[in-house]
Amino acid sequence: MTELEIERNALWSGLFCALFGLATALIIFAGERPALFGGLSVGSVASVTGGVSAGLSSAYAFRSLLRQREPWLRRIPAWRQYVAAIGLVLVHVASTVMMILVATHLFQQAFIGLHLDVLAGSLAVSGITGLSAYLALVATARTSAENLSVVLGIYMAAGVLISMLLAEDQGWWQGMFSRLGTAQSGMGSFWTFNTTMIISGLVLISFTEFLTRDLVVLSQTYRCRPNLERYPVIRRLRPRPRVVRWCLIAVSAGIIGVGSVPMNLSLDVHSAFVQLASVAMIILLMGTLVLLPGYPAVFHMMSLSAVGAIWVAYLLWDAWSYYNLTGFELSAVAILFTWISVFIRTTAAMIRDRQEPRSTHGPGARSILRDPAPSAEKPSR
């Protein structure tokens, strides 16, 4: 699958979806003068047509483009392919709807009282719909662990921020973040926060598939450093991509559970999901030396430092009352996302080094990433 083929498919998708948006808007806006936002407006219609187009384009890109670009995807069980596809499609649909509504709302605030005629409103919907389809197809077809982590971070941050702005309970921050997902904070905040958590968990599962594949490839070429071979324990260490995968899946399940069971529905169950995600992340942070041998020493130092930073943040809340629970949650999330970002970038750098062998290996050196063996996960045992 070449870059030109991706662009060609994206342009066709954008064209067809733009026509779909134009036809839909001409029918809906007939006899109306739509505003940019609110009610029967450009923003509301475009969010529907753009969301549908982004979802269809993303699904097509996964099925027909990404699976050709990444052959290993076709070798994992079908149900894992479906879960990964659902996560990718939903994050592009949700991001599209979110961006359209926010953008049209801001433009409406800038042009107070502006109403468009049928043609102008329909063309605006058409352009937004076509652009949404184009971007979703390109983003899905070029999915990797590195860029998917960026999409996940931006989407989760934006979703939580919007739920904060929509919260009717202005004192939510005096308790904990999960109050944003309760009906007491208003239905806008309730749906935005919980939907963001559920979709973020599904996207994290998709991200886990791509990251695990990279770790499997690294494990196939792992060699103990010569200066450490004299230590029997270190010599027996091997990368454990399967353990890393299950830790990240546990984190995903915890995040999905947090959004599925609000704290006012069942505080015990809600807390259990939070603890599941927390324990899985702590295991991952503290186990990098065993789970990820071959990574730079500074990465392992940073992993242990992250655990220490979370412990200090906990003491600042629980023992020293420096801030409330919301402050601790913000600190912990910032630390964890920083570590995940470093983890992804370090893994991507190691993968690129494998793709581009040094010249001393000879001009005929081949990349091990072109088509990993079907039994790629065996080294993780």
Beta strands, then each sheet from edge to edge (+ up, - down):
end
